[in-house]
Structures are given as structure tokens and as C-alpha cells.
Amino acid sequence: MSSAVLNYIEKNTNLSFSFENQFKRFSYITFFPIQANSSNDTDEAGKKTFWFQLVSTYKSTYQSINEVGEVSQDNATVKTLYVKFPMQYLLDQKLTADKVRKFFNDNFVGKKFITLPVGEEMPVFEFKNNVRNIVKNCSQVNIDENFDLQVFINEFEKPKTTK
């Protein structure tokens, strides 16, 4: 795990659960990104929103027991997780979507796992014919707005020292 993430965890005072902050909670996820890209959507009011995202898929299973007591695990479902970086977050970090895409493609996409602080997991919706529909087997999280992505990127881009 990167020292930028470890330092963020160490300094984080909001991690403990209380009923007062349960809707402001965030956590850390470790995932294997398979895609990095920019995307956009139009909401019910016609407002277009842009973001950068990392995409990951994972298999979700649970065990079931039949009438004879045999355990079955043949119910695996492949799900998709979108880790979103809102454009305002990138602007505040003084980063462009192209720079972030190149960084994640060069260092993580299809190569290794990454751990990031994120907000609450939410379902993914799509709007078709002025109707909001939930997208099956998909969920999304936003990067924690206080996480300094620039420090994280700099940690990987600093020149490698040779022995």
C-alpha cells in the first residue's frame, strides 16, 4: 500500500462509527482496476455531469444448502464497481482527466491492486426515456474528497533510485 494512503489512514479521525456521522462515513477499498476512463451522464433535470472513473469487476458468491444438506456454491454473480473521481474533485486537485487516466493506466490498470479511501457504496442508475432505472449488478463509490490524489501520484512518479 502506498505511503500516501497509509498516512491518510493514520491521520483520519472520522473512521470510527457513530450514529451522528453514519451518513458521512467512508472506508477504504482494495480493488483491481480493469479500465480507466472519463464518463458523463444526464440526470432527470437534463443536467450533464462529468467524472473520471476506475472500473473493476468482482465475483460475488454465497453458499446455499439443499434439502439433503449439500453445500452449493454455483450462484456466483459477476458485479462491476465504479470508483468515481468527480470533475470538481480533479479541478480542486489541479489534475486533468488525461493525466489521471495515463497515471492509472501506466501503474495499475490490469497490473496490480490499489487501495483508496472512498465514500458510501451506492447503486448505479441510468436514465432512459425520462425514467430512472437501476443498473443490475453494478455499484459505485466516490473517492473521498479530502484525499490528496496529487501526493499519491507524485509518490509513484518520483524517480526510482538505483542501487
TADA-V540523 format. One record per residue. N is the residue number from 1. RES is the residue in one small letter. SS is DSSP state (hx for helix, st for strand, lp for the rest). PHI is phi in degrees with one decimal (none if undefined). OMEGA is omega in whole degrees, 0 to 359 (none if undefined). Layout:
n=(N;N)
res=(RES;RES)
ss=(SS;SS)
phi=(PHI;PHI)
omega=(OMEGA;OMEGA)
This chain:
n=(1;2;3;4;5;6;7;8;9;10;11;12;13;14;15;16;17;18;19;20;21;22;23;24;25;26;27;28;29;30;31;32;33;34;35;36;37;38;39;40;41;42;43;44;45;46;47;48;49;50;51;52;53;54;55;56;57;58;59;60;61;62;63;64;65;66;67;68;69;70;71;72;73;74;75;76;77;78;79;80;81;82;83;84;85;86;87;88;89;90;91;92;93;94;95;96;97;98;99;100;101;102;103;104;105;106;107;108;109;110;111;112;113;114;115;116;117;118;119;120;121;122;123;124;125;126;127;128;129;130;131;132;133;134;135;136;137;138;139;140;141;142;143;144;145;146;147;148;149;150;151;152;153;154;155;156;157;158;159;160;161;162;163)
res=(m;s;s;a;v;l;n;y;i;e;k;n;t;n;l;s;f;s;f;e;n;q;f;k;r;f;s;y;i;t;f;f;p;i;q;a;n;s;s;n;d;t;d;e;a;g;k;k;t;f;w;f;q;l;v;s;t;y;k;s;t;y;q;s;i;n;e;v;g;e;v;s;q;d;n;a;t;v;k;t;l;y;v;k;f;p;m;q;y;l;l;d;q;k;l;t;a;d;k;v;r;k;f;f;n;d;n;f;v;g;k;k;f;i;t;l;p;v;g;e;e;m;p;v;f;e;f;k;n;n;v;r;n;i;v;k;n;c;s;q;v;n;i;d;e;n;f;d;l;q;v;f;i;n;e;f;e;k;p;k;t;t;k)
ss=(lp;lp;hx;hx;hx;hx;hx;hx;hx;hx;hx;lp;lp;lp;lp;lp;lp;lp;hx;hx;hx;hx;hx;hx;lp;lp;st;st;st;st;st;lp;lp;lp;st;st;st;st;st;st;st;st;lp;lp;lp;lp;lp;st;st;st;st;st;st;st;st;st;st;st;st;st;lp;lp;lp;st;st;lp;lp;lp;lp;lp;st;st;lp;lp;lp;lp;st;st;st;st;st;st;st;st;st;st;hx;hx;hx;hx;hx;hx;lp;lp;lp;lp;hx;hx;hx;hx;hx;hx;hx;hx;hx;hx;hx;lp;lp;lp;lp;lp;lp;st;st;st;st;st;lp;lp;lp;st;st;st;st;st;st;st;lp;lp;st;st;st;st;st;st;st;st;st;st;st;st;st;lp;lp;lp;lp;lp;hx;hx;hx;hx;hx;hx;hx;hx;hx;lp;lp;lp;lp;lp;lp)
phi=(none;-71.9;-67.9;-63.0;-71.3;-60.6;-63.7;-64.4;-62.3;-61.6;-86.6;-76.0;-101.3;-95.1;-71.0;-68.0;-83.8;-147.9;-65.2;-68.8;-110.4;-62.5;-88.4;-107.9;-68.0;-145.9;-146.5;-118.7;-124.7;-116.3;-148.3;-109.6;-70.1;-110.2;-159.8;-130.9;-159.4;-98.6;-148.8;-153.9;-152.0;-114.4;-83.5;-60.4;-85.1;88.0;-83.0;-91.1;-122.9;-114.5;-159.1;-104.6;-144.9;-105.0;-116.2;-139.9;-117.7;-148.8;-102.9;-112.1;-133.1;-144.1;-90.9;-126.9;-117.5;-83.7;-63.3;-89.3;90.7;-81.9;-87.7;-120.0;-125.1;-91.7;-117.1;-67.4;-123.9;-85.9;-118.0;-117.4;-117.2;-109.2;-100.9;-100.4;-120.0;-57.4;-58.7;-63.3;-61.6;-63.5;-62.6;-62.8;-84.8;58.8;-122.7;-102.2;-61.5;-64.3;-65.3;-66.2;-60.6;-61.2;-59.4;-67.9;-64.3;-69.5;-109.4;-129.2;-58.4;71.9;-117.5;-157.1;-73.4;-136.4;-114.7;-138.4;-80.9;-136.0;-87.0;-67.1;-72.5;-133.7;-71.7;-101.3;-117.0;-130.3;-110.3;-133.7;53.7;61.5;-122.7;-89.0;-120.6;-79.1;-91.3;-66.5;60.1;-131.3;-142.8;-141.8;-137.5;-102.6;-60.7;-63.5;-65.4;-92.7;-75.4;-86.7;-65.5;-62.9;-62.8;-60.3;-64.2;-59.7;-61.0;-86.0;-90.5;-64.3;-59.4;-77.3;-84.8;-101.8;-89.0)
omega=(183;179;177;179;179;178;179;178;182;183;186;179;183;187;183;184;167;182;181;185;185;180;178;186;170;181;179;176;174;184;180;182;178;183;174;181;174;180;177;179;176;182;183;181;180;180;180;180;180;176;171;181;168;183;179;174;178;181;179;180;169;182;174;181;180;184;182;180;178;180;180;177;185;184;182;177;176;181;180;177;175;174;188;175;182;181;178;177;179;177;178;179;183;179;175;178;180;179;181;178;179;180;182;177;181;189;189;188;180;185;183;179;179;176;181;174;184;177;184;177;182;175;176;178;171;180;177;180;180;178;178;180;176;178;185;176;176;172;182;174;174;174;178;186;180;181;181;182;180;177;179;180;181;180;181;183;179;184;178;178;179;180;none)
